[in-house]
Amino acid sequence: MCFHHIPLIVYSPRLFKYRQFKNLGGQIDIFPTVMGLLNVKYINNTFGIDLVKENRPYIYFSEDNKLVCLNNDYMYVYSKEKEENLY
């Protein structure tokens, strides 16, 4: 599962105090999260959420020919060519 753990680091010591979050998130969450940190009003027309203010119970993504759904406890992998797996 570590293959899918990619940190998002926002570095701005003038604007933010150091905080660390271990929430699930994806690329779709970067825009709403950064705009929320900057306190900029925006219209969110994406499926992303502000990870500072909301908590995602699971995230889904695709990898090559697989569809993956991940939460804090499990990872479900579906592939047409192989059987489905739950880790």
MARDO-427420 format. One record per atom (N, C-alpha, C): x, y, z; residue number from 1; residue in three letters. Coordinates in nm, 2 decimals, padded with zeros to 4 digits, always signed. Atoms other than C-alpha are relative to their C-alpha. Layout:
BEGIN
pt xx = X | yy = Y | zz = Z | n = NUM | res = ALA
...
***
This chain:
BEGIN
pt xx = +00.08 | yy = -00.12 | zz = +00.00 | n = 1 | res = MET
pt xx = +00.00 | yy = +00.00 | zz = +00.00 | n = 1 | res = MET
pt xx = +00.09 | yy = +00.13 | zz = +00.00 | n = 1 | res = MET
pt xx = -00.08 | yy = -00.12 | zz = -00.01 | n = 2 | res = CYS
pt xx = +00.29 | yy = +00.24 | zz = +00.04 | n = 2 | res = CYS
pt xx = +00.03 | yy = +00.06 | zz = -00.14 | n = 2 | res = CYS
pt xx = -00.02 | yy = -00.05 | zz = +00.14 | n = 3 | res = PHE
pt xx = +00.31 | yy = +00.27 | zz = -00.34 | n = 3 | res = PHE
pt xx = -00.09 | yy = +00.12 | zz = -00.03 | n = 3 | res = PHE
pt xx = +00.10 | yy = -00.10 | zz = +00.02 | n = 4 | res = HIS
pt xx = +00.00 | yy = +00.49 | zz = -00.32 | n = 4 | res = HIS
pt xx = +00.01 | yy = +00.11 | zz = +00.10 | n = 4 | res = HIS
pt xx = -00.01 | yy = -00.11 | zz = -00.10 | n = 5 | res = HIS
pt xx = +00.11 | yy = +00.71 | zz = -00.03 | n = 5 | res = HIS
pt xx = +00.10 | yy = +00.11 | zz = -00.06 | n = 5 | res = HIS
pt xx = -00.08 | yy = -00.11 | zz = +00.05 | n = 6 | res = ILE
pt xx = +00.23 | yy = +01.04 | zz = -00.18 | n = 6 | res = ILE
pt xx = -00.03 | yy = +00.12 | zz = +00.08 | n = 6 | res = ILE
pt xx = +00.03 | yy = -00.12 | zz = -00.08 | n = 7 | res = PRO
pt xx = +00.27 | yy = +01.34 | zz = +00.05 | n = 7 | res = PRO
pt xx = -00.03 | yy = +00.12 | zz = -00.08 | n = 7 | res = PRO
pt xx = +00.03 | yy = -00.14 | zz = +00.05 | n = 8 | res = LEU
pt xx = +00.13 | yy = +01.68 | zz = -00.03 | n = 8 | res = LEU
pt xx = +00.06 | yy = +00.10 | zz = +00.10 | n = 8 | res = LEU
pt xx = -00.06 | yy = -00.10 | zz = -00.09 | n = 9 | res = ILE
pt xx = +00.35 | yy = +01.95 | zz = +00.12 | n = 9 | res = ILE
pt xx = -00.03 | yy = +00.14 | zz = -00.05 | n = 9 | res = ILE
pt xx = +00.03 | yy = -00.14 | zz = +00.03 | n = 10 | res = VAL
pt xx = +00.24 | yy = +02.31 | zz = +00.13 | n = 10 | res = VAL
pt xx = +00.10 | yy = +00.08 | zz = +00.09 | n = 10 | res = VAL
pt xx = -00.10 | yy = -00.07 | zz = -00.08 | n = 11 | res = TYR
pt xx = +00.53 | yy = +02.52 | zz = +00.25 | n = 11 | res = TYR
pt xx = -00.01 | yy = +00.15 | zz = -00.01 | n = 11 | res = TYR
pt xx = +00.01 | yy = -00.14 | zz = +00.00 | n = 12 | res = SER
pt xx = +00.47 | yy = +02.88 | zz = +00.34 | n = 12 | res = SER
pt xx = +00.00 | yy = +00.05 | zz = +00.15 | n = 12 | res = SER
pt xx = -00.01 | yy = -00.03 | zz = -00.14 | n = 13 | res = PRO
pt xx = +00.60 | yy = +02.97 | zz = +00.69 | n = 13 | res = PRO
pt xx = -00.05 | yy = +00.14 | zz = +00.04 | n = 13 | res = PRO
pt xx = +00.06 | yy = -00.13 | zz = -00.03 | n = 14 | res = ARG
pt xx = +00.48 | yy = +03.33 | zz = +00.66 | n = 14 | res = ARG
pt xx = -00.15 | yy = -00.01 | zz = +00.01 | n = 14 | res = ARG
pt xx = +00.14 | yy = +00.01 | zz = +00.00 | n = 15 | res = LEU
pt xx = +00.12 | yy = +03.22 | zz = +00.60 | n = 15 | res = LEU
pt xx = -00.06 | yy = -00.11 | zz = +00.09 | n = 15 | res = LEU
pt xx = +00.06 | yy = +00.11 | zz = -00.07 | n = 16 | res = PHE
pt xx = +00.08 | yy = +02.89 | zz = +00.79 | n = 16 | res = PHE
pt xx = +00.09 | yy = -00.04 | zz = +00.11 | n = 16 | res = PHE
pt xx = -00.07 | yy = +00.07 | zz = -00.11 | n = 17 | res = LYS
pt xx = +00.18 | yy = +02.74 | zz = +01.12 | n = 17 | res = LYS
pt xx = +00.01 | yy = -00.15 | zz = -00.04 | n = 17 | res = LYS
pt xx = -00.02 | yy = +00.14 | zz = +00.03 | n = 18 | res = TYR
pt xx = +00.31 | yy = +02.39 | zz = +01.09 | n = 18 | res = TYR
pt xx = -00.11 | yy = -00.09 | zz = +00.05 | n = 18 | res = TYR
pt xx = +00.10 | yy = +00.10 | zz = -00.03 | n = 19 | res = ARG
pt xx = +00.04 | yy = +02.12 | zz = +01.08 | n = 19 | res = ARG
pt xx = +00.02 | yy = -00.12 | zz = -00.09 | n = 19 | res = ARG
pt xx = -00.01 | yy = +00.13 | zz = +00.08 | n = 20 | res = GLN
pt xx = +00.04 | yy = +01.76 | zz = +00.97 | n = 20 | res = GLN
pt xx = -00.14 | yy = -00.07 | zz = +00.01 | n = 20 | res = GLN
pt xx = +00.13 | yy = +00.08 | zz = +00.01 | n = 21 | res = PHE
pt xx = -00.27 | yy = +01.57 | zz = +00.85 | n = 21 | res = PHE
pt xx = +00.03 | yy = -00.13 | zz = -00.06 | n = 21 | res = PHE
pt xx = -00.02 | yy = +00.14 | zz = +00.05 | n = 22 | res = LYS
pt xx = -00.29 | yy = +01.20 | zz = +00.78 | n = 22 | res = LYS
pt xx = -00.13 | yy = -00.04 | zz = -00.07 | n = 22 | res = LYS
pt xx = +00.12 | yy = +00.03 | zz = +00.06 | n = 23 | res = ASN
pt xx = -00.62 | yy = +01.22 | zz = +00.59 | n = 23 | res = ASN
pt xx = +00.02 | yy = -00.06 | zz = -00.14 | n = 23 | res = ASN
pt xx = -00.01 | yy = +00.05 | zz = +00.14 | n = 24 | res = LEU
pt xx = -00.69 | yy = +01.03 | zz = +00.27 | n = 24 | res = LEU
pt xx = -00.04 | yy = +00.11 | zz = -00.09 | n = 24 | res = LEU
pt xx = +00.03 | yy = -00.10 | zz = +00.10 | n = 25 | res = GLY
pt xx = -00.69 | yy = +01.25 | zz = -00.04 | n = 25 | res = GLY
pt xx = +00.06 | yy = -00.04 | zz = -00.13 | n = 25 | res = GLY
pt xx = -00.05 | yy = +00.03 | zz = +00.13 | n = 26 | res = GLY
pt xx = -00.62 | yy = +01.26 | zz = -00.40 | n = 26 | res = GLY
pt xx = +00.03 | yy = +00.13 | zz = -00.08 | n = 26 | res = GLY
pt xx = -00.03 | yy = -00.11 | zz = +00.08 | n = 27 | res = GLN
pt xx = -00.52 | yy = +01.49 | zz = -00.68 | n = 27 | res = GLN
pt xx = -00.12 | yy = +00.10 | zz = -00.01 | n = 27 | res = GLN
pt xx = +00.12 | yy = -00.09 | zz = +00.01 | n = 28 | res = ILE
pt xx = -00.88 | yy = +01.62 | zz = -00.70 | n = 28 | res = ILE
pt xx = -00.02 | yy = +00.09 | zz = +00.12 | n = 28 | res = ILE
pt xx = +00.01 | yy = -00.08 | zz = -00.12 | n = 29 | res = ASP
pt xx = -00.84 | yy = +01.76 | zz = -00.35 | n = 29 | res = ASP
pt xx = +00.10 | yy = +00.11 | zz = +00.01 | n = 29 | res = ASP
pt xx = -00.11 | yy = -00.10 | zz = -00.02 | n = 30 | res = ILE
pt xx = -00.54 | yy = +01.98 | zz = -00.41 | n = 30 | res = ILE
pt xx = -00.06 | yy = +00.14 | zz = -00.02 | n = 30 | res = ILE
pt xx = +00.05 | yy = -00.13 | zz = +00.02 | n = 31 | res = PHE
pt xx = -00.73 | yy = +02.28 | zz = -00.56 | n = 31 | res = PHE
pt xx = -00.09 | yy = +00.05 | zz = +00.12 | n = 31 | res = PHE
pt xx = +00.08 | yy = -00.05 | zz = -00.11 | n = 32 | res = PRO
pt xx = -01.00 | yy = +02.30 | zz = -00.29 | n = 32 | res = PRO
pt xx = +00.08 | yy = +00.02 | zz = +00.13 | n = 32 | res = PRO
pt xx = -00.08 | yy = -00.01 | zz = -00.12 | n = 33 | res = THR
pt xx = -00.74 | yy = +02.25 | zz = -00.01 | n = 33 | res = THR
pt xx = +00.08 | yy = +00.12 | zz = +00.00 | n = 33 | res = THR
pt xx = -00.09 | yy = -00.11 | zz = +00.01 | n = 34 | res = VAL
pt xx = -00.50 | yy = +02.51 | zz = -00.13 | n = 34 | res = VAL
pt xx = -00.08 | yy = +00.13 | zz = +00.00 | n = 34 | res = VAL
pt xx = +00.09 | yy = -00.12 | zz = -00.01 | n = 35 | res = MET
pt xx = -00.78 | yy = +02.77 | zz = -00.19 | n = 35 | res = MET
pt xx = -00.05 | yy = +00.02 | zz = +00.14 | n = 35 | res = MET
pt xx = +00.04 | yy = -00.02 | zz = -00.14 | n = 36 | res = GLY
pt xx = -00.91 | yy = +02.70 | zz = +00.16 | n = 36 | res = GLY
pt xx = +00.11 | yy = +00.05 | zz = +00.09 | n = 36 | res = GLY
pt xx = -00.11 | yy = -00.05 | zz = -00.08 | n = 37 | res = LEU
pt xx = -00.57 | yy = +02.75 | zz = +00.31 | n = 37 | res = LEU
pt xx = +00.03 | yy = +00.15 | zz = -00.03 | n = 37 | res = LEU
pt xx = -00.02 | yy = -00.14 | zz = +00.03 | n = 38 | res = LEU
pt xx = -00.54 | yy = +03.08 | zz = +00.13 | n = 38 | res = LEU
pt xx = -00.12 | yy = +00.09 | zz = +00.03 | n = 38 | res = LEU
pt xx = +00.12 | yy = -00.08 | zz = -00.03 | n = 39 | res = ASN
pt xx = -00.89 | yy = +03.19 | zz = +00.24 | n = 39 | res = ASN
pt xx = -00.05 | yy = +00.08 | zz = -00.12 | n = 39 | res = ASN
pt xx = +00.05 | yy = -00.06 | zz = +00.13 | n = 40 | res = VAL
pt xx = -00.98 | yy = +03.27 | zz = -00.12 | n = 40 | res = VAL
pt xx = -00.14 | yy = -00.06 | zz = -00.03 | n = 40 | res = VAL
pt xx = +00.13 | yy = +00.05 | zz = +00.04 | n = 41 | res = LYS
pt xx = -01.34 | yy = +03.25 | zz = -00.22 | n = 41 | res = LYS
pt xx = +00.01 | yy = -00.06 | zz = -00.14 | n = 41 | res = LYS
pt xx = -00.01 | yy = +00.07 | zz = +00.12 | n = 42 | res = TYR
pt xx = -01.39 | yy = +03.01 | zz = -00.50 | n = 42 | res = TYR
pt xx = -00.13 | yy = -00.09 | zz = -00.02 | n = 42 | res = TYR
pt xx = +00.11 | yy = +00.09 | zz = +00.03 | n = 43 | res = ILE
pt xx = -01.65 | yy = +02.80 | zz = -00.67 | n = 43 | res = ILE
pt xx = +00.06 | yy = -00.14 | zz = -00.04 | n = 43 | res = ILE
pt xx = -00.05 | yy = +00.13 | zz = +00.02 | n = 44 | res = ASN
pt xx = -01.57 | yy = +02.43 | zz = -00.65 | n = 44 | res = ASN
pt xx = -00.09 | yy = -00.08 | zz = -00.09 | n = 44 | res = ASN
pt xx = +00.07 | yy = +00.08 | zz = +00.10 | n = 45 | res = ASN
pt xx = -01.69 | yy = +02.25 | zz = -00.97 | n = 45 | res = ASN
pt xx = +00.06 | yy = -00.14 | zz = -00.01 | n = 45 | res = ASN
pt xx = -00.06 | yy = +00.13 | zz = +00.01 | n = 46 | res = THR
pt xx = -01.49 | yy = +01.94 | zz = -00.89 | n = 46 | res = THR
pt xx = -00.05 | yy = -00.10 | zz = +00.11 | n = 46 | res = THR
pt xx = +00.03 | yy = +00.09 | zz = -00.10 | n = 47 | res = PHE
pt xx = -01.53 | yy = +01.63 | zz = -00.68 | n = 47 | res = PHE
pt xx = +00.09 | yy = +00.01 | zz = +00.12 | n = 47 | res = PHE
pt xx = -00.09 | yy = -00.01 | zz = -00.11 | n = 48 | res = GLY
pt xx = -01.25 | yy = +01.74 | zz = -00.46 | n = 48 | res = GLY
pt xx = -00.06 | yy = +00.07 | zz = +00.12 | n = 48 | res = GLY
pt xx = +00.04 | yy = -00.06 | zz = -00.12 | n = 49 | res = ILE
pt xx = -01.28 | yy = +01.85 | zz = -00.10 | n = 49 | res = ILE
pt xx = +00.12 | yy = +00.07 | zz = +00.06 | n = 49 | res = ILE
pt xx = -00.10 | yy = -00.06 | zz = -00.08 | n = 50 | res = ASP
pt xx = -01.09 | yy = +02.08 | zz = +00.13 | n = 50 | res = ASP
pt xx = +00.04 | yy = -00.09 | zz = +00.11 | n = 50 | res = ASP
pt xx = -00.04 | yy = +00.10 | zz = -00.09 | n = 51 | res = LEU
pt xx = -00.89 | yy = +01.83 | zz = +00.33 | n = 51 | res = LEU
pt xx = +00.03 | yy = +00.05 | zz = +00.14 | n = 51 | res = LEU
pt xx = -00.02 | yy = -00.06 | zz = -00.14 | n = 52 | res = VAL
pt xx = -00.83 | yy = +02.07 | zz = +00.62 | n = 52 | res = VAL
pt xx = -00.13 | yy = +00.00 | zz = +00.07 | n = 52 | res = VAL
pt xx = +00.13 | yy = -00.01 | zz = -00.06 | n = 53 | res = LYS
pt xx = -01.20 | yy = +02.11 | zz = +00.68 | n = 53 | res = LYS
pt xx = -00.09 | yy = -00.12 | zz = -00.01 | n = 53 | res = LYS
pt xx = +00.09 | yy = +00.12 | zz = +00.01 | n = 54 | res = GLU
pt xx = -01.35 | yy = +01.78 | zz = +00.57 | n = 54 | res = GLU
pt xx = +00.09 | yy = -00.13 | zz = +00.00 | n = 54 | res = GLU
pt xx = -00.07 | yy = +00.13 | zz = -00.01 | n = 55 | res = ASN
pt xx = -01.25 | yy = +01.41 | zz = +00.61 | n = 55 | res = ASN
pt xx = -00.06 | yy = -00.09 | zz = -00.10 | n = 55 | res = ASN
pt xx = +00.04 | yy = +00.09 | zz = +00.10 | n = 56 | res = ARG
pt xx = -01.27 | yy = +01.17 | zz = +00.32 | n = 56 | res = ARG
pt xx = +00.00 | yy = -00.15 | zz = +00.06 | n = 56 | res = ARG
pt xx = +00.00 | yy = +00.13 | zz = -00.05 | n = 57 | res = PRO
pt xx = -01.39 | yy = +00.82 | zz = +00.43 | n = 57 | res = PRO
pt xx = +00.08 | yy = -00.10 | zz = -00.09 | n = 57 | res = PRO
pt xx = -00.07 | yy = +00.09 | zz = +00.10 | n = 58 | res = TYR
pt xx = -01.23 | yy = +00.66 | zz = +00.12 | n = 58 | res = TYR
pt xx = +00.04 | yy = +00.08 | zz = -00.12 | n = 58 | res = TYR
pt xx = -00.04 | yy = -00.06 | zz = +00.12 | n = 59 | res = ILE
pt xx = -01.06 | yy = +00.75 | zz = -00.20 | n = 59 | res = ILE
pt xx = +00.01 | yy = -00.11 | zz = -00.11 | n = 59 | res = ILE
pt xx = -00.01 | yy = +00.10 | zz = +00.11 | n = 60 | res = TYR
pt xx = -01.08 | yy = +00.57 | zz = -00.54 | n = 60 | res = TYR
pt xx = +00.09 | yy = +00.06 | zz = -00.11 | n = 60 | res = TYR
pt xx = -00.08 | yy = -00.04 | zz = +00.11 | n = 61 | res = PHE
pt xx = -00.84 | yy = +00.58 | zz = -00.83 | n = 61 | res = PHE
pt xx = +00.03 | yy = -00.12 | zz = -00.09 | n = 61 | res = PHE
pt xx = -00.04 | yy = +00.11 | zz = +00.09 | n = 62 | res = SER
pt xx = -00.72 | yy = +00.38 | zz = -01.13 | n = 62 | res = SER
pt xx = +00.15 | yy = +00.00 | zz = -00.01 | n = 62 | res = SER
pt xx = -00.14 | yy = +00.02 | zz = +00.02 | n = 63 | res = GLU
pt xx = -00.39 | yy = +00.23 | zz = -01.19 | n = 63 | res = GLU
pt xx = +00.01 | yy = -00.10 | zz = -00.12 | n = 63 | res = GLU
pt xx = -00.01 | yy = +00.09 | zz = +00.12 | n = 64 | res = ASP
pt xx = -00.31 | yy = +00.09 | zz = -01.54 | n = 64 | res = ASP
pt xx = -00.14 | yy = -00.06 | zz = -00.03 | n = 64 | res = ASP
pt xx = +00.13 | yy = +00.07 | zz = +00.04 | n = 65 | res = ASN
pt xx = -00.59 | yy = -00.17 | zz = -01.59 | n = 65 | res = ASN
pt xx = -00.08 | yy = -00.04 | zz = +00.13 | n = 65 | res = ASN
pt xx = +00.06 | yy = +00.03 | zz = -00.13 | n = 66 | res = LYS
pt xx = -00.70 | yy = -00.17 | zz = -01.22 | n = 66 | res = LYS
pt xx = -00.08 | yy = +00.12 | zz = +00.05 | n = 66 | res = LYS
pt xx = +00.07 | yy = -00.10 | zz = -00.08 | n = 67 | res = LEU
pt xx = -00.96 | yy = +00.02 | zz = -01.02 | n = 67 | res = LEU
pt xx = +00.02 | yy = -00.03 | zz = +00.14 | n = 67 | res = LEU
pt xx = -00.03 | yy = +00.02 | zz = -00.14 | n = 68 | res = VAL
pt xx = -00.87 | yy = +00.07 | zz = -00.66 | n = 68 | res = VAL
pt xx = -00.08 | yy = +00.09 | zz = +00.09 | n = 68 | res = VAL
pt xx = +00.07 | yy = -00.07 | zz = -00.10 | n = 69 | res = CYS
pt xx = -01.07 | yy = +00.18 | zz = -00.36 | n = 69 | res = CYS
pt xx = +00.07 | yy = -00.02 | zz = +00.13 | n = 69 | res = CYS
pt xx = -00.08 | yy = +00.01 | zz = -00.12 | n = 70 | res = LEU
pt xx = -00.88 | yy = +00.26 | zz = -00.04 | n = 70 | res = LEU
pt xx = -00.06 | yy = +00.08 | zz = +00.11 | n = 70 | res = LEU
pt xx = +00.04 | yy = -00.08 | zz = -00.12 | n = 71 | res = ASN
pt xx = -00.98 | yy = +00.36 | zz = +00.31 | n = 71 | res = ASN
pt xx = +00.11 | yy = -00.02 | zz = +00.10 | n = 71 | res = ASN
pt xx = -00.11 | yy = +00.01 | zz = -00.10 | n = 72 | res = ASN
pt xx = -00.78 | yy = +00.36 | zz = +00.64 | n = 72 | res = ASN
pt xx = +00.03 | yy = -00.14 | zz = +00.03 | n = 72 | res = ASN
pt xx = -00.02 | yy = +00.13 | zz = -00.04 | n = 73 | res = ASP
pt xx = -00.81 | yy = -00.01 | zz = +00.69 | n = 73 | res = ASP
pt xx = +00.02 | yy = -00.10 | zz = -00.12 | n = 73 | res = ASP
pt xx = +00.00 | yy = +00.09 | zz = +00.11 | n = 74 | res = TYR
pt xx = -00.85 | yy = -00.18 | zz = +00.35 | n = 74 | res = TYR
pt xx = +00.03 | yy = +00.06 | zz = -00.14 | n = 74 | res = TYR
pt xx = -00.02 | yy = -00.04 | zz = +00.14 | n = 75 | res = MET
pt xx = -00.76 | yy = -00.16 | zz = -00.02 | n = 75 | res = MET
pt xx = -00.06 | yy = -00.11 | zz = -00.08 | n = 75 | res = MET
pt xx = +00.07 | yy = +00.09 | zz = +00.09 | n = 76 | res = TYR
pt xx = -00.99 | yy = -00.32 | zz = -00.27 | n = 76 | res = TYR
pt xx = +00.05 | yy = +00.03 | zz = -00.15 | n = 76 | res = TYR
pt xx = -00.06 | yy = -00.01 | zz = +00.14 | n = 77 | res = VAL
pt xx = -00.84 | yy = -00.39 | zz = -00.62 | n = 77 | res = VAL
pt xx = -00.09 | yy = -00.08 | zz = -00.09 | n = 77 | res = VAL
pt xx = +00.08 | yy = +00.07 | zz = +00.10 | n = 78 | res = TYR
pt xx = -01.06 | yy = -00.48 | zz = -00.92 | n = 78 | res = TYR
pt xx = +00.08 | yy = +00.01 | zz = -00.13 | n = 78 | res = TYR
pt xx = -00.06 | yy = +00.00 | zz = +00.13 | n = 79 | res = SER
pt xx = -00.91 | yy = -00.59 | zz = -01.25 | n = 79 | res = SER
pt xx = -00.08 | yy = -00.10 | zz = -00.09 | n = 79 | res = SER
pt xx = +00.07 | yy = +00.09 | zz = +00.09 | n = 80 | res = LYS
pt xx = -01.08 | yy = -00.74 | zz = -01.55 | n = 80 | res = LYS
pt xx = +00.08 | yy = -00.12 | zz = -00.03 | n = 80 | res = LYS
pt xx = -00.08 | yy = +00.11 | zz = +00.04 | n = 81 | res = GLU
pt xx = -00.79 | yy = -00.96 | zz = -01.63 | n = 81 | res = GLU
pt xx = +00.03 | yy = -00.10 | zz = +00.12 | n = 81 | res = GLU
pt xx = -00.03 | yy = +00.08 | zz = -00.11 | n = 82 | res = LYS
pt xx = -00.73 | yy = -01.09 | zz = -01.28 | n = 82 | res = LYS
pt xx = -00.12 | yy = +00.00 | zz = +00.10 | n = 82 | res = LYS
pt xx = +00.11 | yy = +00.00 | zz = -00.10 | n = 83 | res = GLU
pt xx = -00.95 | yy = -01.17 | zz = -00.98 | n = 83 | res = GLU
pt xx = +00.01 | yy = +00.13 | zz = +00.09 | n = 83 | res = GLU
pt xx = +00.00 | yy = -00.11 | zz = -00.10 | n = 84 | res = GLU
pt xx = -01.05 | yy = -00.90 | zz = -00.73 | n = 84 | res = GLU
pt xx = +00.06 | yy = -00.04 | zz = +00.13 | n = 84 | res = GLU
pt xx = -00.07 | yy = +00.03 | zz = -00.13 | n = 85 | res = ASN
pt xx = -00.85 | yy = -00.87 | zz = -00.41 | n = 85 | res = ASN
pt xx = -00.04 | yy = +00.11 | zz = +00.10 | n = 85 | res = ASN
pt xx = +00.01 | yy = -00.09 | zz = -00.12 | n = 86 | res = LEU
pt xx = -00.90 | yy = -00.71 | zz = -00.07 | n = 86 | res = LEU
pt xx = +00.11 | yy = -00.02 | zz = +00.09 | n = 86 | res = LEU
pt xx = -00.12 | yy = +00.01 | zz = -00.09 | n = 87 | res = TYR
pt xx = -00.59 | yy = -00.63 | zz = +00.13 | n = 87 | res = TYR
pt xx = -00.03 | yy = +00.08 | zz = +00.13 | n = 87 | res = TYR
***
